[in-house]
Amino acid sequence: MKRLMQCCIFALWVACSGLACAAGYDLGDMRLAPIDDPYRIRFQSGSAELTKEKIAQAIRFAGAARGWKVASEAEGRMELTILVRGQHEVAVEIDYDASGYSVRYVRSVNLLYKEEIRPGIALRVIHRNYNSWAKGLVAAINNSIAAPAQVAVGFAPLEDADAVPYLREKGREVYREFTTLPAPRAFVIAPNGAWGRDSYKNIQPSFRRDVVANALEFCNRRGNGECRLYAIDDRVVWTKTNAPAERAGSTSEMRSTEGGR
């Protein structure tokens, strides 16, 4: 019996070791991850012979090499699509000029895209393969251009404490420490400067511990009920539309359309 219980516990740990079934929060499917969007790439100023036309050419060439097709094109903008195994389709929009480019998710088919909106949380998730494909596309374009590049994903890099809205200096110090804590971890913020955080530091894993809920509860003690999720694990999931003044209501819902913003 003891042996059987040990096997069951181990199986449960394996099943829940992925992001979507982490003890800290549940995305509903182990294949899901917060979407890496948008990608913003800026090349070092003064890069030799770097022009808008060269970047456009690199996008076409590198995209084609990885299976992406140009679906439409306008001045300084392209829409690329990819079809994988005949059933998974993605479209991204790339805006570009002589200084760099951005890649934004547009829509998908059969990639489990969802927008989860509930009190304190506005989270876009998708099959983790999308993040790999987008990252590979950006890497291929940058390699083709062969110029020093700064790559940013989402609202801001996780380690950039100065980019976090609302925080006072004490809050930024706490956030810097947060980025060193073990996952699962969550950080939330409020317009009045309140913050909340939680992680698995110095405790035994518990399948009932919800770091997002705990961080929100702590923040809302001082945040007037306006606390919003800023970061989960290694990702900043905050967007400007997360700000309380820019959102309508706090009704819990799950939009499960394969579309984007």
Backbone as CSV, one residue per row, in Angstrom:
resi,resn,N_x,N_y,N_z,CA_x,CA_y,CA_z,C_x,C_y,C_z
1,MET,0.827,-1.206,0.000,0.000,0.000,0.000,0.863,1.258,0.000
2,LYS,1.910,1.241,0.830,2.810,2.391,0.882,3.459,2.628,-0.469
3,ARG,3.853,1.522,-1.107,4.468,1.623,-2.432,3.489,2.227,-3.434
4,LEU,2.216,1.798,-3.370,1.186,2.311,-4.279,0.967,3.804,-4.069
5,MET,0.921,4.225,-2.797,0.727,5.648,-2.507,1.890,6.476,-3.029
6,GLN,3.118,5.969,-2.884,4.286,6.677,-3.386,4.208,6.845,-4.901
7,CYS,3.765,5.795,-5.592,3.637,5.859,-7.054,2.580,6.876,-7.470
8,CYS,1.462,6.912,-6.717,0.399,7.863,-7.049,0.857,9.291,-6.854
9,ILE,1.576,9.531,-5.748,2.087,10.873,-5.490,3.066,11.286,-6.572
10,PHE,3.950,10.358,-6.975,4.925,10.672,-8.019,4.217,10.965,-9.335
11,ALA,3.199,10.175,-9.675,2.468,10.396,-10.922,1.782,11.749,-10.914
12,LEU,1.204,12.131,-9.764,0.557,13.431,-9.661,1.567,14.552,-9.818
13,TRP,2.753,14.380,-9.246,3.791,15.396,-9.367,4.220,15.560,-10.817
14,VAL,4.393,14.432,-11.532,4.772,14.501,-12.944,3.695,15.189,-13.750
15,ALA,2.431,14.804,-13.492,1.319,15.374,-14.261,1.188,16.856,-14.047
16,CYS,1.543,17.349,-12.861,1.347,18.750,-12.530,2.631,19.546,-12.521
17,SER,3.704,18.997,-13.118,4.977,19.704,-13.088,5.072,20.766,-14.166
18,GLY,4.173,20.759,-15.161,4.201,21.765,-16.218,3.561,23.057,-15.778
19,LEU,3.739,24.117,-16.595,3.228,25.445,-16.248,1.731,25.441,-16.030
20,ALA,0.982,24.775,-16.925,-0.474,24.879,-16.864,-1.069,24.148,-15.675
21,CYS,-0.309,23.248,-15.062,-0.823,22.539,-13.900,0.058,22.814,-12.687
22,ALA,0.759,23.923,-12.725,1.621,24.277,-11.604,0.775,24.513,-10.368
23,ALA,1.407,24.292,-9.215,0.676,24.476,-7.972,0.249,25.923,-7.784
24,GLY,0.952,26.845,-8.422,0.681,28.246,-8.203,-0.510,28.783,-8.957
25,TYR,-0.942,28.145,-10.004,-2.071,28.592,-10.795,-2.371,27.515,-11.817
26,ASP,-3.561,27.537,-12.373,-3.983,26.489,-13.292,-4.539,27.131,-14.545
27,LEU,-3.891,26.893,-15.669,-4.360,27.431,-16.943,-5.345,26.503,-17.626
28,GLY,-5.639,25.370,-17.000,-6.663,24.489,-17.526,-6.177,23.424,-18.483
29,ASP,-4.951,23.533,-18.976,-4.424,22.585,-19.946,-2.908,22.680,-19.906
30,MET,-2.235,21.557,-19.763,-0.772,21.566,-19.650,-0.087,22.060,-20.912
31,ARG,-0.817,22.113,-22.016,-0.211,22.596,-23.267,-0.184,24.119,-23.341
32,LEU,-0.881,24.785,-22.445,-1.016,26.235,-22.513,0.117,26.966,-21.802
33,ALA,0.373,28.181,-22.282,1.322,29.092,-21.643,0.857,30.514,-21.928
34,PRO,1.193,31.472,-21.052,0.925,32.879,-21.392,1.601,33.213,-22.717
35,ILE,0.905,33.943,-23.567,1.427,34.221,-24.900,2.571,35.229,-24.848
36,ASP,3.627,34.971,-25.595,4.729,35.920,-25.740,4.369,36.889,-26.860
37,ASP,3.863,38.059,-26.496,3.354,38.991,-27.496,3.232,40.387,-26.884
38,PRO,3.665,41.408,-27.600,4.372,41.347,-28.880,5.882,41.196,-28.690
39,TYR,6.572,40.876,-29.758,8.025,40.977,-29.813,8.375,42.341,-30.389
40,ARG,9.304,43.037,-29.745,9.796,44.319,-30.266,11.312,44.249,-30.399
41,ILE,11.791,44.474,-31.612,13.216,44.362,-31.899,13.737,45.701,-32.387
42,ARG,14.781,46.185,-31.740,15.437,47.416,-32.159,16.910,47.144,-32.386
43,PHE,17.387,47.573,-33.566,18.784,47.349,-33.913,19.645,48.524,-33.461
44,GLN,20.877,48.222,-33.185,21.811,49.237,-32.706,21.928,50.360,-33.712
45,SER,21.772,51.589,-33.225,21.844,52.733,-34.126,23.209,52.790,-34.785
46,GLY,23.203,53.140,-36.045,24.457,53.227,-36.782,24.897,51.920,-37.415
47,SER,24.028,50.876,-37.335,24.378,49.612,-37.971,24.567,49.836,-39.463
48,ALA,25.671,49.354,-39.974,26.051,49.625,-41.362,25.017,49.092,-42.357
49,GLU,24.624,49.958,-43.277,23.771,49.588,-44.407,22.430,48.994,-43.978
50,LEU,21.961,49.324,-42.795,20.671,48.818,-42.346,19.578,49.759,-42.829
51,THR,18.731,49.245,-43.700,17.664,50.045,-44.285,16.323,49.328,-44.100
52,LYS,15.263,50.074,-44.337,13.930,49.502,-44.264,13.774,48.364,-45.262
53,GLU,14.334,48.549,-46.456,14.237,47.531,-47.497,14.992,46.263,-47.103
54,LYS,16.139,46.426,-46.442,16.918,45.264,-46.018,16.166,44.473,-44.958
55,ILE,15.510,45.159,-44.044,14.735,44.473,-43.017,13.553,43.742,-43.635
56,ALA,12.879,44.380,-44.586,11.764,43.726,-45.271,12.229,42.464,-45.989
57,GLN,13.375,42.556,-46.648,13.918,41.395,-47.354,14.253,40.271,-46.378
58,ALA,14.808,40.629,-45.228,15.155,39.622,-44.224,13.908,38.939,-43.680
59,ILE,12.840,39.710,-43.492,11.590,39.131,-42.997,11.059,38.102,-43.988
60,ARG,11.049,38.466,-45.262,10.552,37.538,-46.288,11.424,36.282,-46.358
61,PHE,12.739,36.476,-46.417,13.673,35.358,-46.603,13.664,34.432,-45.393
62,ALA,13.826,35.009,-44.194,13.898,34.192,-42.990,12.563,33.526,-42.696
63,GLY,11.464,34.257,-42.944,10.155,33.666,-42.733,9.922,32.468,-43.635
64,ALA,10.249,32.618,-44.922,10.061,31.526,-45.875,10.891,30.311,-45.493
65,ALA,12.095,30.542,-45.001,12.975,29.444,-44.620,12.394,28.624,-43.468
66,ARG,11.519,29.240,-42.666,10.914,28.539,-41.537,9.451,28.178,-41.787
67,GLY,9.003,28.324,-43.034,7.658,27.905,-43.389,6.593,28.975,-43.323
68,TRP,6.985,30.235,-43.055,6.024,31.335,-43.008,5.828,31.915,-44.404
69,LYS,4.584,32.255,-44.743,4.253,32.835,-46.035,3.717,34.251,-45.858
70,VAL,4.020,35.117,-46.813,3.500,36.483,-46.782,2.054,36.445,-47.280
71,ALA,1.107,36.716,-46.383,-0.303,36.688,-46.750,-0.760,38.022,-47.311
72,SER,-0.197,39.122,-46.806,-0.520,40.447,-47.310,0.632,41.373,-46.966
73,GLU,0.688,42.495,-47.708,1.810,43.419,-47.514,1.377,44.833,-47.835
74,ALA,1.813,45.769,-47.015,1.585,47.191,-47.235,2.852,47.921,-46.827
75,GLU,2.863,49.234,-46.966,4.044,50.012,-46.622,4.416,49.819,-45.152
76,GLY,5.597,49.236,-44.917,6.085,49.038,-43.565,5.367,47.975,-42.764
77,ARG,4.624,47.111,-43.431,3.843,46.100,-42.709,3.663,44.842,-43.544
78,MET,3.744,43.685,-42.896,3.461,42.403,-43.534,2.622,41.555,-42.588
79,GLU,1.795,40.713,-43.176,1.134,39.667,-42.411,1.677,38.334,-42.887
80,LEU,2.228,37.570,-41.949,2.766,36.256,-42.257,1.871,35.181,-41.661
81,THR,1.758,34.056,-42.358,0.993,32.921,-41.852,1.826,31.663,-41.953
82,ILE,1.512,30.715,-41.096,2.164,29.414,-41.157,1.122,28.344,-40.876
83,LEU,1.205,27.242,-41.594,0.312,26.098,-41.406,1.183,24.899,-41.043
84,VAL,0.933,24.326,-39.876,1.754,23.233,-39.362,0.930,21.951,-39.335
85,ARG,1.465,20.919,-39.951,0.828,19.604,-40.019,-0.599,19.670,-40.560
86,GLY,-0.866,20.674,-41.372,-2.147,20.775,-42.043,-3.321,21.139,-41.161
87,GLN,-3.081,21.472,-39.869,-4.217,21.753,-38.994,-3.994,22.909,-38.017
88,HIS,-2.751,23.289,-37.771,-2.469,24.389,-36.847,-2.006,25.600,-37.649
89,GLU,-2.787,26.677,-37.587,-2.484,27.859,-38.393,-2.341,29.085,-37.504
90,VAL,-1.373,29.939,-37.866,-1.111,31.169,-37.120,-0.904,32.308,-38.102
91,ALA,-1.381,33.483,-37.736,-1.082,34.699,-38.492,-0.468,35.715,-37.537
92,VAL,0.610,36.363,-37.981,1.233,37.430,-37.200,1.383,38.658,-38.094
93,GLU,1.395,39.819,-37.450,1.596,41.075,-38.170,2.967,41.632,-37.797
94,ILE,3.733,41.994,-38.811,5.063,42.547,-38.587,5.102,43.972,-39.115
95,ASP,5.341,44.916,-38.217,5.566,46.310,-38.597,7.066,46.568,-38.558
96,TYR,7.596,47.282,-39.535,9.038,47.464,-39.597,9.406,48.824,-40.182
97,ASP,10.581,49.283,-39.799,11.193,50.464,-40.403,12.700,50.255,-40.354
98,ALA,13.472,51.291,-40.594,14.924,51.134,-40.671,15.565,50.853,-39.318
99,SER,14.831,51.092,-38.227,15.416,50.893,-36.898,15.072,49.540,-36.279
100,GLY,14.087,48.837,-36.825,13.714,47.548,-36.258,12.333,47.110,-36.693
101,TYR,11.749,46.204,-35.927,10.429,45.679,-36.295,9.739,45.117,-35.051
102,SER,8.457,44.842,-35.191,7.683,44.211,-34.121,6.867,43.073,-34.709
103,VAL,6.613,42.066,-33.899,5.813,40.911,-34.311,4.649,40.787,-33.340
104,ARG,3.421,40.852,-33.862,2.228,40.760,-33.025,1.335,39.613,-33.484
105,TYR,0.823,38.891,-32.520,-0.147,37.835,-32.790,-1.425,38.440,-33.358
106,VAL,-1.969,37.811,-34.397,-3.218,38.271,-35.010,-4.349,37.269,-34.781
107,ARG,-4.133,36.022,-35.169,-5.176,35.005,-35.018,-4.530,33.628,-35.149
108,SER,-5.302,32.595,-34.797,-4.811,31.232,-34.924,-5.966,30.264,-35.062
109,VAL,-5.652,29.059,-35.503,-6.624,27.971,-35.618,-6.026,26.750,-34.931
110,ASN,-6.810,26.143,-34.039,-6.404,24.922,-33.337,-5.141,25.106,-32.494
111,LEU,-5.023,26.250,-31.850,-3.897,26.471,-30.939,-4.372,26.901,-29.544
112,LEU,-5.645,26.686,-29.254,-6.176,26.844,-27.900,-6.095,28.264,-27.364
113,TYR,-6.064,29.259,-28.235,-5.946,30.645,-27.777,-7.152,31.027,-26.916
114,LYS,-6.873,31.660,-25.777,-7.928,32.107,-24.874,-7.536,33.424,-24.229
115,GLU,-8.538,34.215,-23.882,-8.339,35.414,-23.081,-9.123,35.221,-21.789
116,GLU,-8.399,35.110,-20.689,-9.040,34.915,-19.398,-9.155,36.261,-18.692
117,ILE,-10.379,36.634,-18.365,-10.622,37.906,-17.680,-11.456,37.629,-16.440
118,ARG,-10.870,37.883,-15.275,-11.573,37.767,-14.009,-10.954,38.763,-13.046
119,PRO,-11.548,38.994,-11.905,-11.061,40.056,-11.026,-9.555,39.989,-10.786
120,GLY,-8.866,41.049,-11.188,-7.435,41.142,-10.970,-6.579,40.486,-12.020
121,ILE,-7.197,39.750,-12.937,-6.411,38.983,-13.908,-6.935,39.227,-15.313
122,ALA,-6.040,39.595,-16.204,-6.339,39.641,-17.633,-5.176,38.936,-18.306
123,LEU,-5.413,37.719,-18.747,-4.323,36.854,-19.197,-4.656,36.232,-20.542
124,ARG,-3.744,36.355,-21.487,-3.899,35.726,-22.803,-3.007,34.496,-22.835
125,VAL,-3.595,33.352,-23.189,-2.829,32.105,-23.223,-3.007,31.422,-24.567
126,ILE,-2.058,30.547,-24.887,-2.069,29.853,-26.175,-1.223,28.587,-26.048
127,HIS,-1.358,27.677,-26.986,-0.503,26.490,-27.003,0.947,26.938,-27.004
128,ARG,1.745,26.337,-26.123,3.134,26.779,-25.958,3.943,26.690,-27.254
129,ASN,3.479,25.908,-28.239,4.192,25.839,-29.522,4.237,27.196,-30.218
130,TYR,3.172,28.001,-30.028,3.187,29.323,-30.666,4.391,30.129,-30.204
131,ASN,4.666,30.110,-28.903,5.803,30.870,-28.389,7.113,30.405,-29.019
132,SER,7.236,29.105,-29.231,8.438,28.576,-29.875,8.532,29.034,-31.324
133,TRP,7.395,29.024,-32.029,7.417,29.436,-33.436,7.739,30.923,-33.565
134,ALA,7.132,31.744,-32.720,7.393,33.187,-32.771,8.859,33.481,-32.430
135,LYS,9.363,32.824,-31.416,10.765,33.016,-31.024,11.699,32.588,-32.148
136,GLY,11.379,31.475,-32.800,12.209,31.000,-33.910,12.182,31.945,-35.096
137,LEU,11.003,32.526,-35.375,10.892,33.486,-36.471,11.751,34.709,-36.201
138,VAL,11.665,35.250,-34.989,12.457,36.429,-34.633,13.953,36.125,-34.715
139,ALA,14.355,34.971,-34.208,15.775,34.599,-34.248,16.275,34.479,-35.684
140,ALA,15.441,33.908,-36.553,15.834,33.748,-37.949,15.969,35.099,-38.649
141,ILE,15.041,36.003,-38.394,15.115,37.339,-39.004,16.364,38.068,-38.525
142,ASN,16.616,38.019,-37.218,17.783,38.705,-36.669,19.087,38.127,-37.203
143,ASN,19.135,36.803,-37.342,20.340,36.181,-37.902,20.558,36.599,-39.346
144,SER,19.462,36.755,-40.085,19.571,37.175,-41.484,20.076,38.609,-41.590
145,ILE,19.643,39.469,-40.667,20.066,40.871,-40.691,21.489,41.021,-40.170
146,ALA,21.863,40.180,-39.206,23.231,40.150,-38.680,23.689,41.506,-38.161
147,ALA,22.849,42.119,-37.320,23.205,43.384,-36.673,22.845,43.267,-35.194
148,PRO,23.587,43.934,-34.316,23.264,43.888,-32.885,21.827,44.331,-32.643
149,ALA,21.080,43.516,-31.891,19.655,43.793,-31.699,19.273,43.695,-30.236
150,GLN,18.312,44.525,-29.849,17.711,44.451,-28.524,16.314,43.889,-28.700
151,VAL,16.032,42.781,-28.018,14.749,42.097,-28.155,13.959,42.228,-26.858
152,ALA,12.740,42.722,-26.958,11.843,42.827,-25.811,10.561,42.061,-26.125
153,VAL,10.045,41.367,-25.131,8.823,40.589,-25.304,7.768,41.095,-24.327
154,GLY,6.573,41.346,-24.822,5.501,41.799,-23.967,5.675,43.238,-23.530
155,PHE,5.086,43.583,-22.405,5.100,44.958,-21.921,6.512,45.428,-21.596
156,ALA,7.315,44.552,-20.977,8.674,44.923,-20.575,9.426,43.658,-20.193
157,PRO,10.760,43.696,-20.198,11.529,42.550,-19.693,11.228,42.326,-18.214
158,LEU,11.207,41.094,-17.796,10.890,40.773,-16.409,11.794,41.511,-15.437
159,GLU,13.084,41.615,-15.750,14.054,42.188,-14.819,14.018,43.711,-14.762
160,ASP,13.238,44.362,-15.610,13.208,45.821,-15.665,12.246,46.369,-14.599
161,ALA,12.746,46.603,-13.415,11.908,47.100,-12.323,11.401,48.510,-12.590
162,ASP,12.155,49.304,-13.332,11.741,50.679,-13.610,10.533,50.747,-14.528
163,ALA,10.252,49.661,-15.246,9.118,49.654,-16.176,7.796,49.333,-15.487
164,VAL,7.840,48.820,-14.267,6.608,48.418,-13.585,5.795,49.662,-13.227
165,PRO,4.546,49.755,-13.675,3.734,50.937,-13.361,3.456,51.076,-11.865
166,TYR,3.189,52.296,-11.444,2.634,52.637,-10.131,3.600,52.565,-8.951
167,LEU,4.605,51.695,-9.003,5.393,51.410,-7.809,6.232,52.588,-7.351
168,ARG,6.331,52.744,-6.021,7.290,53.659,-5.429,8.618,52.917,-5.274
169,GLU,9.628,53.601,-4.777,10.961,53.002,-4.738,10.985,51.733,-3.890
170,LYS,10.280,51.722,-2.759,10.233,50.517,-1.936,9.635,49.365,-2.716
171,GLY,8.561,49.654,-3.465,7.937,48.616,-4.265,8.870,48.076,-5.330
172,ARG,9.691,48.945,-5.905,10.639,48.490,-6.926,11.726,47.611,-6.308
173,GLU,12.107,47.933,-5.095,13.076,47.076,-4.404,12.493,45.681,-4.170
174,VAL,11.224,45.649,-3.758,10.550,44.375,-3.544,10.435,43.615,-4.859
175,TYR,10.129,44.332,-5.942,10.000,43.666,-7.241,11.337,43.075,-7.688
176,ARG,12.425,43.805,-7.484,13.736,43.275,-7.851,14.019,41.966,-7.116
177,GLU,13.651,41.928,-5.843,13.829,40.688,-5.090,12.917,39.590,-5.622
178,PHE,11.690,39.978,-5.998,10.735,39.009,-6.551,11.321,38.263,-7.743
179,THR,12.054,38.957,-8.608,12.597,38.310,-9.813,13.635,37.252,-9.481
180,THR,14.102,37.190,-8.244,15.081,36.171,-7.848,14.427,34.994,-7.133
181,LEU,13.124,35.078,-6.854,12.436,34.032,-6.109,12.118,32.840,-7.005
182,PRO,11.950,31.664,-6.412,11.648,30.471,-7.212,10.214,30.468,-7.716
183,ALA,9.993,29.820,-8.827,8.645,29.635,-9.363,8.002,28.418,-8.694
184,PRO,6.662,28.416,-8.680,5.739,29.435,-9.162,5.838,30.726,-8.349
185,ARG,5.649,31.850,-9.037,5.695,33.154,-8.381,4.778,34.105,-9.135
186,ALA,4.248,35.087,-8.418,3.352,36.063,-9.038,3.564,37.408,-8.370
187,PHE,3.395,38.478,-9.162,3.519,39.845,-8.650,2.353,40.649,-9.196
188,VAL,1.674,41.391,-8.301,0.514,42.198,-8.708,0.712,43.630,-8.226
189,ILE,0.032,44.562,-8.885,0.212,45.988,-8.603,-1.139,46.699,-8.598
190,ALA,-1.163,47.897,-7.983,-2.370,48.716,-7.930,-2.008,50.171,-8.207
191,PRO,-2.961,50.977,-8.711,-2.681,52.374,-9.058,-2.186,53.219,-7.892
192,ASN,-2.547,52.854,-6.657,-2.110,53.663,-5.517,-0.725,53.278,-4.999
193,GLY,-0.035,52.386,-5.745,1.304,51.987,-5.355,1.372,50.700,-4.560
194,ALA,0.213,50.143,-4.195,0.199,48.878,-3.466,0.721,47.763,-4.358
195,TRP,1.254,46.739,-3.742,1.770,45.589,-4.482,1.539,44.329,-3.658
196,GLY,1.644,43.198,-4.310,1.568,41.906,-3.640,2.404,40.910,-4.396
197,ARG,2.969,39.964,-3.673,3.778,38.930,-4.316,3.627,37.628,-3.547
198,ASP,3.885,36.526,-4.231,3.922,35.237,-3.567,4.786,34.303,-4.409
199,SER,5.439,33.361,-3.733,6.253,32.362,-4.425,6.390,31.153,-3.523
200,TYR,7.149,30.178,-3.978,7.336,28.957,-3.203,8.610,28.985,-2.378
201,LYS,9.116,30.172,-2.077,10.342,30.275,-1.302,10.153,29.707,0.110
202,ASN,11.078,28.842,0.477,11.164,28.310,1.837,9.933,27.540,2.299
203,ILE,9.161,26.964,1.364,8.035,26.127,1.789,8.042,24.845,0.972
204,GLN,7.360,23.845,1.467,7.213,22.617,0.725,6.107,22.795,-0.317
205,PRO,6.275,22.227,-1.527,5.231,22.356,-2.548,3.875,21.882,-2.038
206,SER,2.850,22.643,-2.347,1.485,22.288,-1.958,0.589,22.447,-3.168
207,PHE,-0.170,21.427,-3.515,-1.000,21.481,-4.710,-2.199,22.402,-4.527
208,ARG,-2.411,22.939,-3.314,-3.524,23.847,-3.089,-3.073,25.299,-2.992
209,ARG,-1.800,25.559,-3.019,-1.309,26.925,-2.879,-1.423,27.642,-4.223
210,ASP,-2.064,28.782,-4.227,-2.278,29.567,-5.445,-1.541,30.892,-5.280
211,VAL,-0.376,31.021,-5.918,0.440,32.218,-5.714,-0.227,33.463,-6.277
212,VAL,-0.999,33.324,-7.361,-1.695,34.479,-7.932,-2.749,34.990,-6.961
213,ALA,-3.585,34.082,-6.446,-4.627,34.480,-5.505,-4.024,35.074,-4.237
214,ASN,-2.946,34.473,-3.754,-2.313,34.982,-2.538,-1.754,36.381,-2.743
215,ALA,-1.096,36.602,-3.890,-0.535,37.922,-4.175,-1.636,38.967,-4.313
216,LEU,-2.735,38.599,-4.970,-3.857,39.529,-5.116,-4.487,39.857,-3.773
217,GLU,-4.641,38.838,-2.939,-5.243,39.073,-1.623,-4.381,40.030,-0.802
218,PHE,-3.085,39.825,-0.804,-2.188,40.691,-0.044,-2.242,42.125,-0.576
219,CYS,-2.201,42.283,-1.895,-2.213,43.612,-2.506,-3.515,44.345,-2.218
220,ASN,-4.633,43.631,-2.305,-5.935,44.284,-2.164,-6.224,44.754,-0.745
221,ARG,-5.419,44.346,0.219,-5.575,44.877,1.567,-5.318,46.386,1.591
222,ARG,-4.472,46.841,0.661,-4.154,48.270,0.590,-4.474,48.867,-0.774
223,GLY,-4.841,48.018,-1.727,-4.992,48.462,-3.103,-6.396,48.812,-3.528
224,ASN,-7.331,48.926,-2.588,-8.704,49.366,-2.893,-9.400,48.465,-3.911
225,GLY,-9.021,47.192,-3.931,-9.656,46.261,-4.860,-9.267,46.469,-6.307
226,GLU,-8.226,47.256,-6.567,-7.821,47.559,-7.943,-6.511,46.880,-8.334
227,CYS,-6.101,45.890,-7.586,-4.842,45.202,-7.897,-4.997,44.355,-9.161
228,ARG,-3.932,44.332,-9.955,-3.916,43.598,-11.217,-2.622,42.804,-11.339
229,LEU,-2.732,41.643,-11.976,-1.575,40.773,-12.177,-0.568,41.425,-13.113
230,TYR,0.701,41.470,-12.679,1.762,42.033,-13.519,2.669,40.956,-14.106
231,ALA,3.093,39.994,-13.296,4.046,38.993,-13.781,3.758,37.633,-13.174
232,ILE,3.997,36.597,-13.978,3.933,35.210,-13.542,5.246,34.543,-13.932
233,ASP,5.894,33.914,-12.984,7.141,33.206,-13.250,8.118,34.088,-14.031
234,ASP,8.436,33.723,-15.264,9.424,34.459,-16.057,8.798,35.410,-17.065
235,ARG,7.494,35.634,-16.987,6.813,36.461,-17.979,6.104,37.654,-17.344
236,VAL,6.240,38.796,-17.979,5.397,39.946,-17.665,4.136,39.805,-18.500
237,VAL,2.983,39.688,-17.850,1.724,39.494,-18.570,0.866,40.759,-18.564
238,TRP,1.353,41.801,-17.929,0.646,43.088,-17.893,0.573,43.705,-19.280
239,THR,-0.567,44.309,-19.590,-0.709,45.161,-20.768,-1.341,46.463,-20.308
240,LYS,-1.277,47.476,-21.109,-1.850,48.772,-20.733,-3.345,48.674,-20.459
241,THR,-4.019,47.744,-21.131,-5.459,47.592,-20.924,-5.778,46.930,-19.598
242,ASN,-4.750,46.470,-18.882,-4.978,45.903,-17.553,-5.295,46.980,-16.527
243,ALA,-4.921,48.226,-16.824,-5.096,49.297,-15.847,-6.569,49.445,-15.486
244,PRO,-6.895,49.530,-14.193,-8.302,49.588,-13.767,-9.114,50.659,-14.468
245,ALA,-8.538,51.826,-14.710,-9.283,52.926,-15.329,-9.611,52.646,-16.783
246,GLU,-8.923,51.665,-17.377,-9.122,51.388,-18.797,-9.910,50.120,-19.043
247,ARG,-10.291,49.431,-17.959,-11.033,48.194,-18.131,-12.482,48.405,-17.719
248,ALA,-13.387,47.668,-18.320,-14.810,47.794,-17.998,-15.228,46.618,-17.141
249,GLY,-15.557,46.890,-15.884,-16.095,45.845,-15.019,-15.059,44.837,-14.597
250,SER,-15.491,43.885,-13.786,-14.600,42.833,-13.313,-15.280,41.479,-13.404
251,THR,-16.164,41.332,-14.386,-16.898,40.088,-14.548,-15.972,38.975,-14.971
252,SER,-16.147,37.809,-14.401,-15.325,36.671,-14.757,-15.867,36.039,-16.029
253,GLU,-14.982,35.871,-17.001,-15.381,35.222,-18.234,-14.159,34.651,-18.913
254,MET,-14.369,33.736,-19.830,-13.286,33.168,-20.620,-13.687,33.254,-22.076
255,ARG,-12.945,34.072,-22.836,-13.197,34.157,-24.265,-12.285,33.164,-24.945
256,SER,-12.872,32.208,-25.636,-12.107,31.111,-26.226,-12.145,31.186,-27.747
257,THR,-11.954,32.376,-28.277,-11.893,32.520,-29.721,-10.447,32.449,-30.156
258,GLU,-10.224,31.974,-31.368,-8.865,31.905,-31.898,-8.544,33.206,-32.598
259,GLY,-8.652,34.320,-31.866,-8.340,35.621,-32.431,-7.438,36.379,-31.521
260,GLY,-7.129,37.626,-31.864,-6.211,38.423,-31.076,-6.843,39.742,-30.677
261,ARG,-5.963,40.666,-30.329,-6.442,41.975,-29.900,-6.815,42.837,-31.086
